[in-house]
């Protein structure tokens, strides 16, 4: 049995907490929001993010961050925009035996850093493991068979997380490409927003299939340039996560995109849906691609739609009228 603290009382954090509790671990959930903890404590349910999932009395709920000091595993489950601040708060309570498992998927807006890099800056002594893959909270909480991957520069830490959190319905693979795992899980949210926009406009299955296929191409193009392995993007944290986020009704990125495609402004769509990681990641990925001189046409078109007030019909016209190319990016003769 491990002592596990989950930072963040959102959907995915609660789903992992419920799962870990079911399999005999001692689980505590922390949130900085007193009202949120009070509501969950009273109802034993995260009604806003995970309605219908009962939270056992054995799971402790708190706003006291010092509880992490005795943890074996600390799961970081807050939105990416809060990761740096949360890490600065917990830093005094982290020891060199504790393992920090990051589940937040995105890039820091101004620095373009991956979340493991953000954590390492705030807590240099930390042992960081990234958990990523096709894993909607709603299904994890319902014990629907799910498969993910963990990656770390600390091999022992990755194996410990695999051994501790794996069960007959939650299978964890080891991956030694932390860059690829993080980028795949982050950048697929951009493509998922685009998939939702296509739905909202009324495009069909052909369009979504093309979007996802070309989407993984530009994701892997940036990833390889940053030092990731190409094969990672064709695994669970790449194409696997892309498929589930682009096609599932659970996907907040897809839902926000659908609203935008139907004519709702991007800001209003994000307000209605809540945390939409693809919205923020698009801005960071666009800046990063420009900085590295990497071509990411889908990301660029979404950026113009979200942040430069482009008409919702312009991106597809621009993408379809791009210069003719060889599919495998060999030069045309």
N, C-alpha and C positions, 0 to 999 in steps of 0.2 A: 504493500500500500504506500502510495506517495502522498505528500502534502502539496496540494496544487492551489495556487491563487490565480484567479482570472481577473485581469484588469479590464474593466468595461462590462457593463450590464446590457449590452446590445444583443441582437439576435444570435450572432455566432458565438459570442462569449458565453451566453446562457446555454446554448446547445451543447457546447463542449463541457460546460460545468455539469449539466444533467447527465451526459454520457459518462463522464469520469466518476461521478457519484454512483451511478448504477453499477460500475465495475469495481466498487470498493475503495476508491480513493477518498481522502479527506479534502473537501473542496470548500473554498471561500471565494465569493465574488465581491469585488470592490468597485465602487463608482464614486466619483467626486460629487455626484449630484444627490444631495440628501433627499430631495423629493422623489427621485427615481427609486432609491433604495427603500424609502418608506412605502411607496406603492407596491413594490415587488414583495416586501416583507408582509404587507397586509393581505395581498391577494395570492401570494405564492405563484405568481404568473407575471411574465413580462407582456402585458396586454398590448402595448404599442408595437413591439417588434416580433413577438413570438406568441400570439394569442392561442390559447387552447393547450399549451404545454405547461403542465404542472411542475413547479420547482419543489423538490422534496424538502422537508423540514431539516434534513441532515446537512443541507447546503447552507453555510453561514453567509450572511449578507452584511456588508459594512461600508462605512466611509472612512475608516481608519487605515491609512496606507501602510502603517507600520506592521500590519499583519503579515506582510510578505516576508518578514525577516526569518521566519522558520520554514519557508517553503522550499521544496525540492525543485518544483517547476513553477514558473510564473508565466502565464499566458497573456500576451499583450493583444487585446481585442478591441482597441479603440480606433476610431477613424484616423487616417494617416495625418490629418491636420493637427491632431492632438498628441501624436506619438512623442515628439521631442519634449513637450511640456511634461507629459506624464513620466517620461524617463528621468527628467531632471528632478521630479518630486520623489521618485522611488530610489534614486541613486544612493542615498545614505543608508538604505536598508538592504542593499544587494551585497551578497558575499561571493567569494570566488568558487563556491561549490554549487551555487544556485544556477539553474538553466533558464534562460529567458527564451520563450517560444513566441516568435512574432507571427501573427496571422493577418496583420494589416497589409493591404495590397495597394501600393501607390508609390509615387515619387514626391519628394519634398518640393514644394512649388518654386522656391527661389534658388535652392542649391542644386536641384536635380538629383539629390542623393537617394539611394535605395534605403528602405527602412532599417535594414541591418546596419547600414553605415551611420544613420542618425542615432540609433541606439548606442553604437560603439563610441560615437563622439561624446554622448552624455554619460555613459557608464563604461569607461575603457576596460574595466576589469571583468566585464560580463562575458558569459558563455552563451552565444547567440545561436539559436536554431530557427530556421524559417520553415513554416508549415504552409503548404499551398496545394491547390488542386481543385477539382470540381466538387464542391462541398457546400451546397446551400444549407443554411442554418435550419430551415424548416424541415429538411429531410434528415439531417444528422440527429436532430432532437427526436424524431419519430423512429429512430433506429433503422432507417432505410439503408441498405448496403452502400457504403461510400469508400472510395479509395483516394488517398492523397500521397504526397511525398514530403519528406523533410530533408533539408540541406543545411550544412554547417561547415565552417572551417575547422570545427572541433568534432572529429569523427566519433569520439566516445560519447559526446553529448547527443549527437544525432541518433546513435544506436540506443541510448537510454530513453529518449523520447519515443522512438519506435517501439521499444519493449514495453514501456509504461502505458502508452495511450492506445496501442493496437488492441483490437478485440475481434470477435467473430463477425462483426458488422461494420468495423472501421479499420480498414487495412492500410498500413503505412509502408511505403517504399522509401529507401534511402537514395538520395541523389547527391553527387559530390559537386554539382554546379550551382552554387548559391546565387551567382549573378543571373543565370538563365532562369532559375526558379522564381526569383523575385520579379524579373522583368516580364516574364510570361504572365504571371498573376496580376501584374499591374497594368500592362498595356492592353490586355484583352478587354478591359473595361471600356476603353476608347471604342473598340470595334463593336462592343455590345450596345453602346449608346447609338452608334450608327445603325445597327440592326433594328433597334426600336424605331428610329426615324424612318427607316424603310417601311416598317409595318404601318406607322402612322400615315405616311404618304399614300400607301396602298400598293407598294411594289410587291412582287411575288417571291416564290421560293427560289427561282433562278437567281434573283438579285441577292438574296441572303447568302446563298451558297457561294456566289462569286465574292461577296464582301468578306466572308469568313476566310476563304482560301487566300485571297490577296492580302487580307489582314494579317494572317500568320506569316506571310512573306515579309511584310514590312516590319513586323515585330521581331522576327529572327534576324533581319538585316541590321537593325539597330543593336540587337543583343550580341551578335557575333562581333560587331565593331567595338563593343564594350568589354569583350573578353569572355562571353558566354559560349557554350558549346551548341552547335547547330541542332544536334539530336535532342537536346532538352526541350526545344520548342515543339517537338512532335510527340511529347509525352504528356503526362498528367497535368503538369503545371503550364503547359503551352496549349496545344490543341484541345486537350481535355477540358481545361478551364474555359477556353474560348467557346467551345460548343455549348456547355451548360449555361454560360452567362448570356450568350446571344440568343438562345432558344427558350429559356425557361420563363414562366410567368412569375417565378420567385425573384427574378433579377431586377433590382432597383435601377440599374443602368439601362436595361432594356425598356422598363416602364417609363423612365424619364424621357428616353429617346422617342418613344411612341407619342408622348404628349407633345414634344417639340414637332414631330412630323405632322401632328394634327393641328398645329398652329399656335400652340402655347409657347410663350417666350421661354428661352432657356432658364433664366433666373426663376421664373414662376414654376417651371417643371421641377426644378431641383427643390424648391420650397415645398411643393406638394408631396414629393416622394421621400424626401429626407436625405440621408447620406448617399450621394451619387459619386463614387470615387472616380468614375471615368471623366466627369466634368473637370475635376481638379487635375487629374493626371494628364488630360489632353494638353493643358497649358504648359505643364512641365515637360512633357514629351516633345511637344512642338519646339520649345526652346532648346532642349537637349539635341534634337535632330539638327536644328540649325547650327548649333555650336559645333557639332561633329561632322557637319556637311553630309548627313545621311538623308536619302530621299524617303519620305514617308507621306505619300500623297493622300491617303485616307485621313490620317491624323491632321494633316494640313487643312484639308477641306472642312473637317469638323471644327477645328480651331476657328476658322473664318466664320462658320455658322454660329458658334457659341459666343465668340468674343469680338467679332467685327461686324455683326449685324447683317451677315449675308442672307439672302433669301433662301428658304428651306429647299427650294428646287435646284439651286445652283450647284451644290456639291456633286450630284450625280451627273449633271451635264458636263462639268469640268473633268470628272474622272473618266467618263466615257469618251471624251474627245482628246485625251492625252495622246502624245505621239505613239505610233505603233511600236510594239516591243516584241521580243522573243519571250515566251513564258518563263524560261529558265534564265532569262536576263543575259543571254549571250548576245553579242552584237548582230544586228541584221545586216546581211550582205546585199 
